[in-house]
């Protein structure tokens, strides 16, 4: 029984490693896709698909629609990224999606861009928007959860936007997650597999010794 449980644990470790390895491979595959500049005026947010690789310079962004906390600490935020187009009457927003960030440095950077974006958008004087150092966005598209989407819709209603223009996706910066998962998965898989092989070999040796011991002739206790 102990031998079975030992093998089961080792096999479980190997399976976990393989799972992490596969997930890392998927992430890496997405990163290797041809990047899309979703802020190109000719691009439509409606063409976005889950898993797309997005790479663009964000110099216009709206407020935070929701944030996530853990143990009382803010760990991530979702900002509203609009698609801005222009016609003979001026600028207008024709699509909204999210940008998810989880670094304090990203918070600070996007907060500055958000503040200047809102000031420019609400200014009717016709002044040009302040020149900003854009946020370098390089990430992968994922779906918004139902809770995230609910908060996103509340925000769009708050700014008198059209909720029908919400594209229910957010872009998560890659931050080498694929490479990390591949590395971790590879290490776990190798360790789990080696332990499993060693366990099986050790068990086979023990069985062989027990079998050889049983075949050795000798006296037996008659007082049973």
C-alpha positions, 0 to 999 in steps of 0.5 A, a space after each residue: 500500500 505504501 509503495 502504491 501511495 509513493 508511486 501515486 504521489 510521484 506520478 501526481 507530481 509529474 502530472 502537475 509538472 506536465 500541466 504547468 508545462 502545457 500552460 506555459 507552452 500555450 502562453 509562449 505560443 500566444 506571445 510568439 503570435 504576430 503582435 497587433 496594434 489595437 490602437 491603430 485607427 484602422 483596427 476595430 476592437 470587434 476583431 479582437 480574439 482571446 489569445 491575441 498578442 497585443 503590442 502598442 503604445 498607450 497614450 490615452 486611457 480612462 479610469 480604473 474600472 475595478 481592482 483586486 485586493 488580497 490580504 488588504 493589499 491592492 494587487 491588480 487593476 483594470 483600466 478602461 482602454 477606449 478606441 478613439 476615432 476621428 471624423 469631421 466633427 472631432 474625436 469619438 470613442 467607438 469601443 472599450 476594453 480593459 488593460 490589467 496591470 499588477 505592478 505599482 510602477 504600472 499603476 503610477 504610469 497609467 494614473 498619470 496618463 489617465 489624468 491627462 487623458 481625462 483633462 484633455 477629453 473634457 476640455 472644450 478649448 481645443 487645446 492639444 493633448 499634453 505630450 506624454 511618454 506612452 505606456 508600452 503595452 505588450 500583452 495577451 488578450 483574455 476574457 473579462 470575468 463576469 464580475 469584472 465585466 459587471 464593474 466595467 459596465 457600471 463605469 461605462 454607464 457612469 461616463 454616459 458611454 454606450 455599454 454595447 461598445 464594450 468588448 469583453 476582453 482585457 489585455 494582460 502584460 506578458 512579463 515573461 510568464 510563458 518562460 517562467 511557466 515553461 521553466 517551472 513545468 520542466 523542472 517539476 516534470 523532470 523531478 517527478 519522473 525521476 522520483 517515479 523511476 527511482 521508486 519503481 526501480 527500488 520496489 523491483 529490487 526489494 521484490 527480487 530480494 524477497 523472492 530470492 530469500 524465499 527460495 533459499 533452503 533451510 530449517 523452519 521452526 516446527 513449533 507453530 
